[in-house]
Amino acid sequence: MKIAGTGCAVAVALILGGCHSSEPQTPASTARCRHGAGDDVEMGAKVGGQSVEGGVETGWAGVKQAGAATGGLFTGGTKGAEEKWNEGKAETKQEGRELKGEVKQEVLPPCPD
């Protein structure tokens, strides 16, 4: 249910993102800040989209990690399961760090007045 609500929110944000056409247009090289509500909505949609995508990737990594740990239990006992779990934990943390970097790239500060 949360995914459907998030998807609707992103869709509304994308639709409303077109409302900022009356805002002054700047070249892409100088547009490293938000120029108003339209840019705020656009940035929110991008950040929301990146977050949802990253959450799905991280969730899938957790499912794979649990499966690998279960397989390790059968092949190497509890020690094998623990080793697989720790390997998966490190991979999941790395994916989370990468997601954080991607989301940070989408966040722009407000422009000075």
RODOLUM-64088 format. One record per residue: x, y, z of N, C-alpha, C in turn; residue number from 0. Coordinates in steps of 0.001 Angstrom, whole numbers, plus 500000, padded with zeros to 6 digits. Atoms other than C-alpha are relative to their C-alpha. Example, Ala and Ser with C-alpha at 12.3 -4.5 7.8 and 13.67 -1.06 7.14 Angstrom:
<rs>
     n.xx     n.yy     n.zz    ca.xx    ca.yy    ca.zz     c.xx     c.yy     c.zz   pos
   500890   498810   500000   512300   495500   507800   500900   501200   500000     0
   499180   498810   499940   513670   498940   507140   499230   501090   500730     1
</rs>
This chain:
<rs>
     n.xx     n.yy     n.zz    ca.xx    ca.yy    ca.zz     c.xx     c.yy     c.zz   pos
   500813   498824   500000   500000   500000   500000   500867   501254   500000     0
   499112   498848   499964   502898   502365   500768   500593   500270   498622     1
   499411   499836   501325   504394   501733   497324   499013   500688   499072     2
   501016   499375   500846   501123   502661   495618   499850   501471   500354     3
   500098   498608   499565   500880   505846   497688   501195   500811   499554     4
   498797   499316   500444   504470   506754   496887   499964   500211   498502     5
   500100   499866   501453   503874   506096   493209   499038   501103   499604     6
   500965   498922   500276   500832   508374   493235   500612   501354   500314     7
   499376   498729   499626   502798   511087   495024   501021   500431   498964     8
   499013   499687   501030   505590   510873   492452   499302   500442   498721     9
   500737   499625   501216   503068   511017   489597   499448   501415   500116    10
   500529   498647   499794   501426   514119   491072   501137   501014   499940    11
   498857   499085   500022   504837   515709   491592   500486   500230   498578    12
   499563   499851   501386   505772   515046   487968   499019   500845   499195    13
   501016   499211   500701   502492   516492   486729   500127   501469   500391    14
   499880   498626   499535   502900   519593   488870   501335   500617   499614    15
   498688   499497   500393   506522   519882   487790   499951   500853   498746    16
   500135   499205   501203   505357   521327   484478   499472   501396   500268    17
   500582   498701   499670   503814   524301   486282   501034   501104   500137    18
   499001   498964   499782   507101   526114   486640   500526   500597   498701    19
   499535   499486   501278   507359   527102   482964   500095   501516   499996    20
   499906   498547   499945   506853   530775   483918   501232   500464   500770    21
   498782   499660   499276   510001   530657   486047   501108   500330   499003    22
   498898   499691   500915   513150   532144   484522   500818   498754   499694    23
   499219   501159   500421   515039   529529   482536   501477   500361   500021    24
   498565   499773   499932   518758   529242   483177   500694   498863   499296    25
   499249   501091   500622   521401   527253   481343   500277   498898   501013    26
   499790   501155   499108   522015   523786   482752   501277   500157   500817    27
   498737   499863   499283   525563   524758   483745   499867   500882   501242    28
   500163   499130   498846   524300   527451   486153   498792   499620   500846    29
   501213   500383   499276   521112   525704   487331   500327   498990   501092    30
   499642   500897   498910   522652   524155   490444   499307   500406   501292    31
   500798   499663   498837   520047   525608   492786   498531   500026   499584    32
   501440   500012   500274   516250   525654   493093   499495   501428   499875    33
   500501   498658   500273   514468   528692   491627   498544   500197   500383    34
   501393   499812   499615   511038   528218   493156   499294   498684   500230    35
   500821   501167   499671   508196   525850   493837   500082   498914   498933    36
   499919   500993   501075   508407   524169   490431   501260   499164   500098    37
   498741   500729   499835   512041   523265   490978   499973   499132   501252    38
   500124   500798   498776   511218   522086   494505   499255   498701   499725    39
   500803   501179   500331   508587   519711   493133   500813   499045   499133    40
   499193   500835   500892   510911   518460   490396   501085   499268   500792    41
   498962   500626   499194   513725   517834   492889   499391   498936   500912    42
   500662   500978   499140   511292   516091   495246   499643   498727   499256    43
   500337   501167   500813   510147   513805   492449   501242   499170   499688    44
   498764   500727   500308   513719   512932   491491   500530   499269   501224    45
   499502   500616   498768   514759   512271   495084   499093   498842   500411    46
   500934   501081   499668   511610   510243   495704   500191   498790   499108    47
   499775   501099   500947   512207   508178   492571   501279   499250   500295    48
   498726   500643   499663   515832   507527   493476   499862   499186   501283    49
   500161   500700   498717   514811   506551   497017   499205   498715   499843    50
   500807   501203   500223   512136   504115   495856   500835   498948   499277    51
   499163   500938   500757   514516   502540   493339   501064   499382   500909    52
   498976   500508   499086   517240   502250   495964   499435   499096   501061    53
   500633   500855   498998   514855   500807   498523   499688   498625   499456    54
   500288   501288   500632   513801   498091   496097   501291   499206   499831    55
   498713   500694   500187   517433   497276   495279   500535   499481   501329    56
   499495   500413   498692   518403   497164   498953   499149   498870   500583    57
   500877   501082   499536   515362   495031   499811   500311   498686   499320    58
   499657   501213   500741   516242   492563   497075   501341   499460   500477    59
   498701   500458   499486   519835   492456   498360   499812   499283   501338    60
   500270   500656   498722   518458   491572   501809   499407   498613   499822    61
   500591   501317   500283   516389   488727   500363   501087   499039   499523    62
   498906   500854   500481   519442   487387   498514   500939   499630   501139    63
   499120   500251   498859   521494   487720   501694   499423   498910   500886    64
   500632   501019   499163   519001   485676   503694   500075   498628   499331    65
   499894   501263   500731   518979   483004   500981   501405   499434   500032    66
   498613   500463   499966   522765   482855   500892   500373   499483   501383    67
   499711   500456   498636   522943   482549   504672   499359   498648   500262    68
   500666   501294   499849   520432   479704   504564   500786   498920   499269    69
   499169   500957   500742   522517   477982   501889   501284   499706   500746    70
   498780   500195   499219   525611   478526   504032   499776   499111   501200    71
   500325   500858   498862   523852   476825   506909   500076   498531   499602    72
   499989   501390   500450   523450   473640   504854   501380   499534   499562    73
   498691   500424   500503   526940   473662   503357   501107   500121   501028    74
   498918   499803   499039   529013   474940   506264   499554   500086   501435    75
   500508   499933   498631   526836   474714   509333   499803   501438   500438    76
   500245   498653   499486   526348   477695   511593   501145   500950   499669    77
   498848   499157   500351   529856   478981   510875   499897   500461   498545    78
   500185   499645   501413   529171   478900   507132   498877   501007   499824    79
   501118   499058   500080   525866   480666   507629   500429   501384   500489    80
   499536   498718   499462   527522   483362   509720   500924   500707   499002    81
   499106   499411   501000   530229   483907   507089   499205   500586   498830    82
   500837   499507   501114   527638   484233   504302   499200   501228   500437    83
   500778   498868   499493   525545   486568   506470   500868   501262   500053    84
   499107   498846   499890   528530   488855   507150   500412   500533   498625    85
   499686   499570   501368   529465   488919   503444   498822   500789   499423    86
   501194   499328   500508   525895   489845   502529   499758   501329   500690    87
   500184   498765   499245   525754   492451   505276   500912   501098   499458    88
   499059   499019   500544   528850   494185   503890   499537   500492   498629    89
   500492   499606   501324   527394   494154   500361   498788   500918   500108    90
   501198   499183   499825   524075   495582   501551   500375   501393   500497    91
   499547   498695   499521   525853   498371   503457   500605   500811   498858    92
   499387   499306   501125   527865   499230   500339   498925   500520   499045    93
   501094   499548   500867   524679   499404   498244   499282   501187   500620    94
   500629   498878   499308   523158   501713   500853   500823   501272   499878    95
   499119   498833   500161   526176   504016   500680   499922   500552   498588    96
   500117   499556   501385   525938   504125   496896   498675   500722   499774    97
   501304   499360   500112   522232   504964   497124   500035   501390   500613    98
   499912   498705   499327   522964   507765   499568   500711   501015   499100    99
   499282   499112   500911   525466   509249   497096   499151   500419   498813   100
   500867   499693   501144   522988   509037   494210   498907   500986   500398   101
   501061   499108   499552   520243   510722   496226   500568   501388   500292   102
   499387   498706   499704   522604   513471   497424   500248   500807   498727   103
   499767   499302   501262   523392   514300   493785   498733   500678   499493   104
   501265   499440   500468   519703   515024   493173   499551   501202   500832   105
   500443   498931   499111   519339   517440   496095   500739   501284   499657   106
   499443   498695   500318   519862   521079   495154   499578   501006   501064   107
   500368   498978   499021   519974   524031   497562   499129   501077   499373   108
   500752   498891   500548   517587   526969   497175   500957   501085   499491   109
   499172   498925   500542   518988   529822   495086   499968   501206   500930   110
   500029   498769   499210   520042   532985   496894   499062   501017   499359   111
   500959   499013   500532   517493   535766   496531   500641   501147   499311   112
</rs>
